[in-house]
Amino acid sequence: MHILVWGEVREVYPYLNAPCNGYPMSTLLKGAFATNLKAMELATGTCHDLLLGNDHGLDAAKAVVEALLDGVEMQQVEKARLRTV
């Protein structure tokens, strides 16, 4: 997984006001996934169901980060291509 630092995102998406400046998004997501998984192992009933919903939200956040990375990479490739033309 590419390590995305909030500064990279702000280059492309300056309207994002990142509270975690300097922390790799991959590290933050891994921690959130691990914490949620452990809590799901211990929880039952409604609490487990809520944590399962949180797990789906984490999957969505991961997809957004991956889409942002794809966009950043595409822009970098395009800039490099234009420099060689």
Sine and cosine of phi, psi and omega as CSV:
sin_phi,cos_phi,sin_psi,cos_psi,sin_omega,cos_omega
0.00,0.00,0.75,-0.66,0.07,-1.00
-0.90,0.44,0.64,-0.77,0.05,-1.00
-1.00,0.00,0.92,-0.40,-0.02,-1.00
-0.99,-0.14,0.85,-0.53,0.08,-1.00
-0.98,-0.18,0.62,-0.78,-0.09,-1.00
-0.80,0.60,-0.53,0.85,0.02,-1.00
-0.85,0.52,-0.60,0.80,0.05,-1.00
-0.89,0.45,-0.68,0.73,-0.02,-1.00
-0.90,0.44,-0.67,0.75,-0.03,-1.00
-0.92,0.39,-0.42,0.91,0.09,-1.00
-0.88,0.47,-0.66,0.75,-0.07,-1.00
-1.00,-0.03,-0.60,0.80,-0.04,-1.00
-0.83,-0.56,0.98,0.22,-0.13,-0.99
-0.91,0.42,-0.29,0.96,-0.01,-1.00
-0.97,0.22,-0.17,0.98,0.05,-1.00
-0.97,0.26,0.83,-0.56,0.04,-1.00
-0.97,-0.22,1.00,-0.04,-0.13,-0.99
-0.99,0.14,0.86,-0.51,0.04,-1.00
-0.98,0.21,-0.21,0.98,-0.10,-1.00
-0.94,-0.33,0.69,0.73,-0.08,-1.00
-0.80,0.60,0.82,-0.57,0.05,-1.00
1.00,-0.08,-0.23,0.97,0.01,-1.00
-1.00,-0.06,0.76,-0.65,0.02,-1.00
-0.90,0.44,0.77,-0.64,0.00,-1.00
-0.87,0.49,-0.58,0.81,0.00,-1.00
-0.87,0.49,-0.61,0.79,0.02,-1.00
-0.93,0.38,-0.68,0.73,0.02,-1.00
-0.90,0.45,-0.68,0.73,0.00,-1.00
-0.92,0.38,-0.65,0.76,0.03,-1.00
-0.87,0.50,-0.67,0.74,0.03,-1.00
-0.90,0.43,-0.67,0.75,0.01,-1.00
-0.91,0.41,-0.67,0.74,0.04,-1.00
-0.88,0.48,-0.72,0.70,-0.04,-1.00
-0.90,0.43,-0.69,0.73,0.01,-1.00
-0.90,0.45,-0.71,0.70,-0.01,-1.00
-0.91,0.42,-0.64,0.76,0.00,-1.00
-0.89,0.46,-0.70,0.71,0.01,-1.00
-0.89,0.45,-0.67,0.74,0.03,-1.00
-0.89,0.45,-0.62,0.79,0.02,-1.00
-0.90,0.43,-0.58,0.82,0.03,-1.00
-0.90,0.43,-0.53,0.85,-0.08,-1.00
-1.00,-0.05,-0.34,0.94,-0.13,-0.99
-1.00,-0.01,0.38,-0.93,0.09,-1.00
-0.69,-0.72,0.25,-0.97,0.12,-0.99
0.87,0.49,-0.67,-0.74,-0.07,-1.00
-0.87,0.49,-0.62,0.78,0.00,-1.00
-0.88,0.48,-0.69,0.72,0.04,-1.00
-0.88,0.47,-0.67,0.75,0.01,-1.00
-0.89,0.46,-0.65,0.76,0.04,-1.00
-0.90,0.43,-0.65,0.76,0.04,-1.00
-0.92,0.39,-0.56,0.83,0.07,-1.00
-0.90,0.44,-0.65,0.76,0.09,-1.00
-0.88,0.47,-0.65,0.76,0.06,-1.00
-0.88,0.47,-0.62,0.79,0.03,-1.00
-0.88,0.48,-0.64,0.77,0.05,-1.00
-0.91,0.41,-0.61,0.79,0.06,-1.00
-0.90,0.44,-0.62,0.78,0.06,-1.00
-0.91,0.41,-0.62,0.78,0.07,-1.00
-0.88,0.48,-0.65,0.76,0.03,-1.00
-0.91,0.42,-0.66,0.75,0.02,-1.00
-0.89,0.46,-0.65,0.76,0.04,-1.00
-0.89,0.46,-0.66,0.75,0.01,-1.00
-0.90,0.44,-0.62,0.79,0.03,-1.00
-0.90,0.43,-0.71,0.70,0.01,-1.00
-0.87,0.49,-0.69,0.72,0.01,-1.00
-0.89,0.45,-0.62,0.78,0.04,-1.00
-0.91,0.41,-0.65,0.76,0.06,-1.00
-0.88,0.47,-0.68,0.73,0.02,-1.00
-0.88,0.47,-0.67,0.74,0.04,-1.00
-0.87,0.49,-0.68,0.74,0.02,-1.00
-0.90,0.43,-0.68,0.73,0.03,-1.00
-0.89,0.46,-0.71,0.71,-0.01,-1.00
-0.89,0.46,-0.68,0.74,0.01,-1.00
-0.89,0.45,-0.63,0.77,0.02,-1.00
-0.92,0.40,-0.65,0.76,0.02,-1.00
-0.91,0.41,-0.65,0.76,0.03,-1.00
-0.90,0.43,-0.69,0.73,0.01,-1.00
-0.90,0.44,-0.67,0.74,0.05,-1.00
-0.87,0.49,-0.69,0.72,0.01,-1.00
-0.90,0.43,-0.64,0.77,0.02,-1.00
-0.90,0.44,-0.68,0.74,-0.01,-1.00
-0.92,0.40,-0.52,0.85,0.04,-1.00
-0.93,0.36,-0.47,0.88,-0.03,-1.00
-1.00,0.03,-0.20,0.98,-0.03,-1.00
-0.99,0.13,0.00,0.00,0.00,0.00
